[in-house]
Amino acid sequence: MGLRSRSQSKQSQALAIKKILKKCSSFGKNNDDSGLPNDVPRGHFVVYVGERRSRYIVPITCLDHPTFQDLLQRSEEEFGFHHDMGIILPCQEIDFLSFFSMIA
């Protein structure tokens, strides 16, 4: 039973990541032909963090990290993925910077 639950959890995370990547392709107002904002390098996406919604450009490789996946899951539950601003991570900016410095 635990194996099935773990498998379903991984499938759920994979679907969430696919939603995120699809949403990432439409962020920003100044887009190039690919639909990505001009200041976001290939292989990266934008997240907004903290009360002030500070904007950060993070590499897609972060999507593999379990802690980042947990943040994305919480983001989906709290904010959903259907808004114009982009992905909002439900954490304090100082916590995000600390986490990001450990995995980058």
C-alpha positions in Angstrom: 0.0 0.0 0.0 2.9 2.4 0.8 4.4 1.7 -2.6 1.2 2.7 -4.4 0.9 5.9 -2.4 4.5 6.8 -3.2 3.9 6.1 -6.9 0.7 8.3 -6.9 2.6 11.0 -5.1 5.4 10.9 -7.8 2.8 11.0 -10.5 1.1 14.0 -8.9 4.4 15.8 -8.6 5.2 15.1 -12.3 1.8 16.5 -13.3 2.4 19.6 -11.2 5.8 20.1 -12.7 4.4 19.8 -16.2 1.8 22.4 -15.3 4.5 24.7 -14.1 6.6 24.3 -17.2 3.6 25.0 -19.4 2.8 28.1 -17.3 6.4 29.3 -17.3 6.3 29.6 -21.1 3.8 32.4 -20.9 5.3 34.6 -18.1 6.2 38.2 -18.6 5.1 41.1 -20.8 8.2 41.5 -23.0 8.3 38.2 -24.7 10.3 37.0 -27.6 9.0 34.5 -30.2 9.4 31.5 -27.9 6.9 33.1 -25.4 9.5 33.6 -22.7 10.4 36.9 -21.1 13.5 38.4 -22.7 15.5 38.4 -19.4 14.9 34.7 -18.6 17.6 32.5 -20.0 16.8 29.2 -21.6 16.4 26.4 -19.0 15.2 28.9 -16.3 11.9 30.1 -15.0 10.5 32.9 -12.8 9.2 32.6 -9.3 7.9 35.3 -6.9 8.8 35.1 -3.2 7.8 36.8 0.0 5.3 39.5 1.0 6.8 41.9 -1.6 6.7 39.2 -4.3 10.3 39.6 -5.2 11.1 38.1 -8.6 13.8 35.4 -9.0 15.0 33.6 -12.0 15.8 30.0 -11.1 17.1 27.1 -13.2 14.8 24.3 -14.2 17.1 21.8 -12.4 15.6 23.1 -9.1 12.5 21.2 -10.1 14.2 17.9 -9.2 14.9 18.9 -5.6 12.4 17.5 -3.1 12.2 20.7 -1.0 11.5 22.8 -4.1 8.8 20.3 -5.2 7.2 20.7 -1.7 7.2 24.4 -2.2 5.6 24.1 -5.6 2.9 21.7 -4.2 2.2 24.3 -1.4 2.1 27.0 -4.0 -0.5 25.1 -6.1 -2.6 24.5 -3.0 -2.4 28.1 -1.7 -2.4 30.1 -5.0 -3.1 27.8 -7.9 -1.4 28.1 -11.2 -4.1 30.2 -13.0 -3.0 33.7 -12.5 -1.1 36.2 -14.6 1.8 37.0 -12.2 3.6 33.6 -12.4 4.5 31.1 -9.7 4.3 32.5 -6.2 6.2 30.5 -3.6 4.6 30.4 -0.2 7.7 31.2 1.9 9.6 34.2 3.3 12.3 35.6 1.0 15.1 35.0 3.5 14.1 31.3 3.7 14.0 31.0 -0.1 17.5 32.6 -0.5 18.9 30.3 2.2 17.4 27.2 0.5 18.5 28.4 -3.0 22.1 29.0 -1.8 22.2 25.4 -0.5 21.1 23.8 -3.8 22.6 26.2 -6.4 
